[in-house]
Amino acid sequence: MSFGLYAAGFAIVIGGLVYAAHLVHLPTQWIVVGAIVLIGIGILSAVKATRQKDPAK
């Protein structure tokens, strides 16, 4: 559940950044590249923040 919330929040941030980049007339190719990089960072961050810790032996 927390992974979904984390991913949804990150998607909203990415959407806002893409819209802002569009408003300042950045070329579409750079907007797409930036969005892909941010999606990758978001997935890595969400997995790292929500993964279960290994039990101590």
N, C-alpha and C positions, 0 to 999 in steps of 0.2 A: 504494500500500500504506500509506504513512504517513497519507494522508488518512483511510483506513478506521480505522486505529488511533486517530487523533485524534478522529474522530467517535464511535467506540465508547466511548472514555474520557469524552467529554463527555456521551454518553447515560447512562452510569452515574452521573455527577455529577448530572444533571438528575433521574434516577430517585430518587436519594437525597434531593435537595431536595424533590421532590414528596411523597415518603413522610413526610419531616419536617414539611412543611406540613400534611399530612393528620393527623398525630399531634397537632399543636397546634390542630387544629380550625379551620383557615382555611376560609372559604367556597370551595366548589368552583370558582366562577367565577374567583376570584383565583388559584387554583392553576393553572387552565388558561391564564389570561393570562400568568402568570409562566413557565410551561413554554414557551409559544409564543415569548415574548421570548428566553428562554435558547436555544431551538433556533436562532433567527435569529442570535444572537450566536455560537453555536457554529459554524454554517456559515460565517459571515464569518471567524471566527478560524482555522478549519481551512483555508480557501482561502488566506488570507493567509500562514499558516505553511508551507504545503506547495506553493505555486505555484513554478514554475520562474522563475528570474531571466532577464531578457532578455539575450542575449549583447551584449557591447560591440562597436561597429563600429570 
